[in-house]
């Protein structure tokens, strides 16, 4: 994402809430503050309807993150 940011291309990572601490630690280690949207955990074994619901709830924060980049 750093390279895309350097090129002026907006980006946003998407991860489950289970990885919030790991994402923060990695960003701190790299000295960056990427846009990240966290969604419900776990993703695996979700029904198509559950995945669609997760995506529906995440799309606005994702679009906000990339439009403010």
Secondary structure in CASP SS format (residue, H / E / C, confidence):
PFRMAT SS
TARGET T0000
AUTHOR 0000-0000-0000
METHOD secondary structure of the structure
MODEL  1
X C 1.00
X H 1.00
X H 1.00
X H 1.00
X H 1.00
X H 1.00
X C 1.00
X C 1.00
X C 1.00
X C 1.00
X C 1.00
X C 1.00
X E 1.00
X E 1.00
X E 1.00
X E 1.00
X H 1.00
X H 1.00
X H 1.00
X H 1.00
X H 1.00
X H 1.00
X H 1.00
X H 1.00
X H 1.00
X H 1.00
X H 1.00
X H 1.00
X H 1.00
X H 1.00
X C 1.00
X C 1.00
X C 1.00
X C 1.00
X C 1.00
X E 1.00
X E 1.00
X E 1.00
X E 1.00
X C 1.00
X C 1.00
X C 1.00
X C 1.00
X C 1.00
X C 1.00
X C 1.00
X C 1.00
X H 1.00
X H 1.00
X H 1.00
X H 1.00
X H 1.00
X H 1.00
X H 1.00
X H 1.00
X H 1.00
X H 1.00
X H 1.00
X H 1.00
X H 1.00
X H 1.00
X H 1.00
X H 1.00
X H 1.00
X H 1.00
X H 1.00
X H 1.00
X C 1.00
X C 1.00
END
